[in-house]
Amino acid sequence: MTYKGNIMNKRMDLPKLPGVNYSFRPRSYEYDPLDVVRFLTKDIQNQYIRELVRDWLREGSPENHFIQAILMDEINEVGESAQLVERLNPEYMGGNHSAPFLPFETEIGRICLASTTGDVISIRARSSDAGYHYRIVDEYYLDDGEYDIGLSYSKRPLTFRQFILLIESATIRGMSGTLPFGWEYTNIDCGDDDLDTQDYREFTHVESDFYPHTTEHFEQHQDLVYGPVWDDDE
């Protein structure tokens, strides 16, 4: 395992969730064809379309002609559906301009920002005979040179704890704070008077198809810093 400093021995910034196995390690970073929803949508980079199609597949039928059209559009890399929703609302752009995948590379997590253009930061693992190589890219710096990560290689897929540490140790050059919340800290530092603590809380969303408790783990941060989510009717 190759890393900078002693990252794998450091403590996680956030407390562990009760009842969650942080030693969980996926067998590989390959999608299971039996997990039909994730397998069919694994190549959809646009966040809005990905969530929309996954909801439809869970609630409806994969024979739906509209779903089939979107999936074929993505498989053939035409991108017409993504371009369409981008024209409807810039917030739906998220993921449209992600860096191309390297051979044998898979997205193992993503950080979605509630920015004007819905930016997506992609956490990726590239498999080789020796193990897995990691990098973080976004939709602006396609040379992935803007992110310093503490872990660059491992022989096996990461445990959930190691995956959390990979994210928590990553820094954004020229910005205070680490991933995944450096962008929140920047908004706070800018002191946007139109934003309240609830806006800051909901600015960052972290998810993973390989580590099912990722979102729940990082939502602790918002709870600890900004307080729990409140109902708009309260």
N, C-alpha and C positions, 0 to 999 in steps of 0.2 A: 504494500500500500504506500503510495507516494503522496506526501503532503508537506505543506510548509509549517514549520514549527511542530507543536505537539497537539494538533487539533483534535485527534481522535481520543485524547485523554482528557480534554477539557470538559467542563460541565456545560450542559445545555443552558441557554439563557432563560428558557421558560421551564416551569415545573412540569413533571410528567403528568399526563392524564391518568386518572385512576382506572385500572382495569385494562389498560392498553399495553400490549406486548411490544416494547421498544427494541427487543432483540429480533423481531420479525424480519426475515430476509426473503425476498422473492427468489424463486428458483432461477429466474432469468429475467431479462428485460424484453422478452418477446411476448406479444399479445396472444392470449388464449383464444382460438377460434370459437370455443364454446361460450365465451363471454361475448355474445353476438353484438350487443350495443356498442361496447368499446372497440371490438374488432372492426366493425363496419365503419366506424367514425374515426379511427386512429390517424388517418391521413388528413383530416379536416383541420386546418390551422386557424381559420377564422373562428374566434371564440363564440360569437353570436350564433353562427350557423351550427357549430358543434353542439352547443347547448340545446338549440332548437331541434335538431335532428335526433339527438339522444332522448329528449323528452318525448318526441313523437314515437320513436321506436319502443320506448318503455310503455307508452300509453295506448299506442295504436298498432298498426300493421306495417311491417317492412315492405309489403306489396304496394303501399301508397305510392302513386305515380310521382308525386312531387318529391317525396323522399328519394325515390329511385333516380330522378333527374339530378338532384343535388349530389348524390353519391357518385353517379357516373361522371358528373362534371368534375368532382374532386379527383376521382381515380384517373381520369384522362388529363388532369392538370390543366384544364381549360381556364378555370377560375372565374367563369361567368357569374355564378351565384354569389361569390364573394365580392365581385365588382359591383353587382347590383345592390347588395345591402350597403356597401360603402357609399354609394350615391344617395341612398335613402337617409343615412345619418352617419356623420363621421365617427360617432361612438361605436359603430359596428365595424370599424376598420380593424379592430384588434386581431392580430395574428396574420393579417393579409400580407404583410411585408417582412415576415420572419426570415432569418437567414436560411438558405437552402441546407438541407440535411447532408452530412457527409455519408459516404457508404457505410452501411451497418450501424447507423446512428439512430437512436430512439429518444424521444422526449420522455423523461421520467418525472417531470414536474413542470408546472408553469406558474408564474406570478402575473396576475391580471390587475391592471391599474384602472381605476375609474377616472381616467384622464379624458380630455376632449376627444382623443382619437382611440381610446380604449386599449392602450398599449399592452403588449404581452411580452414577458421575459421568459425565455425558454431554457430549462435545465436539461442537459442532454448527456447521454452515455453512448459511447461508441465501442462496440464489442470487437475484440481481436482474439487471436489464439492465446495471448498472454493474460487477457482479462478485459477490464473496462476503463476507458479514458473519458474524463468528464470536462465539460465546458458549459459556459453560460453565455447566451446571445440574446440580443433584443432586435427591434425592428429598425434601428438606426446605425448601430456599429456592427456591420456585418463581418468585420474581421475579428469579432469577439475579443477585442483588446481593452474594453472598458471595464471588465470585471476581473478582479483578482480573487481566485478561489483557493481555499486552503487545502483542497484535495483534488488531485489531478488523475489518480489512477488507483484501481483496486483489482485484486485477482478475482474476487467474487462480487456479485451484486451487494450493495450496501444494506446494512440493517436499517431499520427505521430510525434509530438513534443517529447513525452515521449520516443518513440522508438529511436529517434535521440539522446536524452540525455542518454539513456541506453548505447548506443555505445560510445558516447563521454566521458562518465564518467568511462568506463572500462579501467583498466590499466593492463599491462603485467609485471609480477614480474621480476625484474632484468633488465628491459628495460626502457629507457627514453621515454616520450610521452605516449599518450593514444591511444586506438583504435579509428579509424581504421588505423591511420598513424604512429604508433610507429615503424613499420618495415621500413617505409621510412626514419624516422629519424636515425635509426640504420645504414642504408646504407650510409646516408650522413656522419654520424660520422665516419664510416669506411674509408670514402674518397676514394672509388673505382675510380681510374683514368679513367677506361674504360666506366664509366657512365656519361651521361650529364643530365641536368635538365629535359629533355624530358623523359629519362629513369626513373628518380625518379617519375615523374608525373604519369607515366603509371604503376607503380609498384603495386598500390593498386586499387582494384575495389570492390565497395560495391553494393549489390543488395538485393531485397526482393520481394517475391511473394505477400506479403500482404500490402506493402506500395509502391505504384507505382512510387513515385517521389524520392525514396531513392538514386538511382544512380546519378540523376541530382543534388540532394542536396549536396552530398559529392564531386562531380566534381568541385564544387565551390572552394574547398580547393586547388585542383591542379591549378585552374585558378588564385587564389589569390597569391599562393606561387611561382609557377613555370611559370605562364603565360599560355595563351591559347594553345591548340593543334595547331601545325603547320603542313602544308602539306609537305610530303617528297619531293615533286617537287619544293617547294619554295626555 
